[in-house]
Amino acid sequence: MRQSSKRQVLSGAAALLMGMSVATSVSANPATRFVSESGYQPVDADTVWQQVNNALRAKADSLFQPGAELGPIPLSVVALDALEPALERTRYRVRYGINWVAPPEGSAGGPVPVSYVEVARFNIGPAIREGLIDSLGKENVANAEAFGVGPNTSWRFVTQPVMGNRAMIMSAGRTEIDDQAAQNEMCLGSPCMGVASVIDNAAPWSDMQPVETWPDTPLVTGSQQMVSPVIAINQLLGEVDSIETDSPAGAPAQPDWSIEAVIESNLGQDLGIEAAYRWGNLLDDSIGTLWQRLATFGMGGDQPAAFRAEAFECNRGPAFAAPGEYCP
């Protein structure tokens, strides 16, 4: 377990959500810059780590007990959900990059993977409500609270493996994205605030194929037999810890991220989760970017229905391989 920092520690999540900062001033440290620039306010990493583990322990049906076994991407989604008020109709955007840091001079071992993760959550509920009002009339649509009231928020985390933890949070920062700025944010090439799925048209997907769910894994949460956003992204990217790419995409504040993922929660008529990612800068002479997609829907049984698809963006030949085919 990580020892408590000598820095001041906030009393709880409420202080974190107010955007209070307890970190030291911006320095030349790349991790500090990453969580301090572009409007982000640094918060105490030890407190964030404690809040994440408290949230996991509080969920009897959680897949993760506690956060030591989580990779950096699902850990970041867990952290955002633990530190922000719950919202039902959301779109998450996760960006991931990595730096390999040499150990201190004279230390044993090779370079250490330091992960840089930015996870934003956009509240799509108000836009869905406005669309229903336009088509059905205000008197026939539930109040704003029923669709979710809350800001668009984004967190940045720097993690690295420490003492048995796959992704210990070393630095953290938070910002709110106002409505005007949110309209300009893009998710897999489409507006993040759009009501329609951005995943459907993100790539020329192969046919969706049913996949076996995992009977020994508690995939579902709640009476609706639903998969949570973190479980969906864990199925897609939970094993990402120390990727190797052909460019330094993990450098702090660099926009060319190696991985971008989107999770859409309950945006359609039926309750369900869809997640997809694009993984670029691959060390492959054929495939330039790998795309993967997962869709899950509650079916009222012991396990949800789950489907997967894929697409391949090519380094040579056509931009994409034909759906269901590989790059030349």
N, C-alpha and C positions, 0 to 999 in steps of 0.2 A: 504494500500500500504506500502511496506517495506520502512523504512527510509534508506537514503543513508548512507553507511558506511563512517567512518572517514578515511579509507584507501584510497590511491591514486586510482582513477578510470581512466581506459583507455578511449581514445577519441572515439573508435568505433571498429567494427568487424575486421578491417584490422590489428590492433595491436594484437588482440586475435589470428588471424590466423598466425601471425609470431611467435607464441609460447612464447610471452613475458609473464613474470610472475610478478604479483603485489601482490601476497599473502605473508604472513609472512613465516619465515623459518619453516621447519618441526619441529613439537613438539610432545608431547605425545598425543595430541588430535587425536582420531581415524579418524575423518572426514578429518583432515589435512593430516594425513599419507596416507589415501586412495587416495587422489588426487595428492600426491607428490612422491609416490613410483613407482617402475617398469617402470621408464622412463617418467612418466607423469610430466608435468610442471603445477603447479597451476596457475589459472587465477582468476581474481576478480569476485566473485559470484554476486555482485550487477550489474556489467556490463553485465554479461551473462543473468541475469534475465531481464534487460532492453532490450537487443537485442532480446530475445525471444518474449517479448510482442510487440516490434516494428514490428517484422516480422509477427506476427499474425494479428495485426491491419492493416497491409499493404495488406492483402489478403482478398478481398471482399467476396470470396467464402469459407473462412475458416470455418471449423466446430467449431472453438474455438475462442471466443472473450471475454477477452484475455486469459492468461494462468492460471488464478486462479482456473478454473474448471477442469484442467487436472490432472490426476493421475501421479505418478512418472515415469512410463514407457513411455507412449506417450509423456510426457513433455520432456523426454531426447532425443527422436527422433526428436521432433520439434527443440530442442536446437541445435543438431548437424546440421540439415539442415539449420538453421538460421545462423550458424557460419561458415559453410564451403561452398565452391563453389558448384553449382548444378552439379550433375552427373546423367545420365539417366540409365545406366546399372550397378546396384549395388547389393550387398548383405550386409544387416545389421545383426549384431549379438548383441543381448541385453542380458545382465546378470543382475539378480536382487537378492538382499538379503536384510535382514532387521535386525535391532537391536531395542530392546525396551529399552528406556533410562528412568530411574527414574527421576522424577522432583527434583529440588533442595530441600534440606532439609527445611521443613517448608512451602513449596508451596502446594497449593491445586491441586487436580487432580491426575490421575494415570499416569503410564508410557506412554511415547510419542513414536510412531513409527518413527524411523529414517531409511530412505531407502537409500541403496547404489546401484547405477545403473552404469553399464559400457556399453556403446554403441559404437560399432566399425562399420565403413562403408568401405567395400572393393570395389574398382573400378574394375569391371569385364570387362568393355568395351575393354581394350587392348587385353585381352586374347581371347575374341570373335572375334576381328578383325584378330588376328594372325591365328585363326582357319579358318576363311574365306579366308585368303590369301593362306593358304596351300591347300585349296580345289578349289578355284576359280582363283587364280592368283592375284598378287598385282594390276595389271592394272584394275581389275574388282571390286575392293574394295575401298570404300571411305577412305579419309585420317584419320589420328589418331584423329583429333579434332572432327570428326563426331561421334566417338565412346566414347568420353569423356576422357579428360586429367586431371588428378589430383591424389593426393596421397591417400593412404589408411590411414585413421585417426581413432582415438579412443578418446572418451571423458569419463570422470568419473564425476558423480554428486552425491552429498549427499543432500537429500531433507527431509523436515519434514513439517507437517501442521502448518501454522502460520497465525493467524488473517484472517480466511476465505479462505486462499489459501490451496488447498489440498496438494500441493507439492512445497513449496518454496525452491528454490535452495540456499543451505547454503554454499556449497563448490563445486568447479569445477576444473578440470584439463584436459589437452590435451596432446596427443602424436601422432606422425606419425609412421606408421608401414612400414618399408622398404620392398622392394619386396621379399628379401630373407626370412625375418622373417614372412611375410604374408603367404608364402608357407607352413609354419609349423602350422598356426592357424587352428583350427578345429571348425566347426559349426554343431551342432547336430550330431557329430561323423564323419563328412566328411570334406575334405579340404575346407576352406572358399573361396579359390581362384579358385575352380573348376568351369568350364563353365556349367556343367550339374546341375540340381536341386539337392540340398542336402535334400530337404524336401520329395521328392517322396519316398525315401528308408529309411527315418529316423525311421519309425515305420510301423507296419502292419495296415495301415489305414482301417477304414470302408469305404464303398462306399461313394463317394462324393454326397451329397444331396443338391439340390437347396434350398436357404434360401431367405426369403423375404427381399428386401431392404427396407430402411426406407424412405418413401415418404416425410416426413417432415424434413429430415436431408440431408444437401448438401454433399452427399458422393463423388460426382465426382468433378474432377478438370480439367479444360481445355477443349478444343474442342474435344479431343479424348474420352471424357466421362470416364476418368480414375480415379481410386481410388489412393490416395497418400499412401506412406508407413506409415505415422503416422495415417491415418484414419484406415488402415487395422489393425495395432497393437492396436489401441484404441478399435476396435470392439472385439478383442480377450482378451485384458488384461487391458482395461481402468479402470476397477473397482478395480484393485489391489492397495490397500493402506496400509493395516495393516495385512498381512497374519500371521498365526501362524503355525509353523512347529515344528518337533521333534528334530531339531538340530539348532545350532546358525549359519545358513548358511549366514546370513547377515553380519557377522563380517568382517571388512575391510580387503581387500586383501586375504580373504580366497577363495580358488578355488572352493569349493563345494557350488555353488550358488543354491538357491532354484528354480529359474526359469531361463531357457535359451530360448530365442526366436530368430527366424531367419525371415527376410523379404527379399524376392527376387523380384527385380524390373526390368522388361523388359529383362529377360534373354532368353526367348524363341523366336520363330518366330513371335508370336503375342504379342502385348503390353499387359501387365497385371502384377498384383501383387499377389504373394503368401506369406503367412505368417503362421508360425507354432510355437508352444512352447511346451516344456516339463516342468512340474511342479512337482518336487520331494519333498521328506521329508514330505509327507502328513500324517496328523494325522488320519489314517484309517487302519484298520487291514486287509483290502482286497486289496485296490488299493495303490500301492507304488508310482506310477508316472502317472500323467494325461497328455495326449497329445491332442492338439487341432490344427486344420488346417483350414485356410480360403483361398480361391482362388477367385479372381475377374478379370473380363475381360471387357474391353470397348466394347459395342455393338452398339454404335451410337445412342442410344435412350436417354431417360431422366435419366435412371439409369443403372448401369453396372450389368452384370450377376454375381451372387455370389453363392458360394458353400462351404459347410463345411463338415469336417470329424473329427473323433476322434479315439483314441486308448487308451488302458489301460494296463499299466505295473503292474504286480501283485506282492504282497508280499508273496503269497504262490501259489503253483501249477505251471503252465507254466510261462515262463518269461513274455509273453504277452497273454492277452485273445484273442480268435479268433476274426478276424475282425468283428465288429458289435456286439460283445458279451461283457459281463462284466466279471470281475475277480471272481473266486470262493470265 
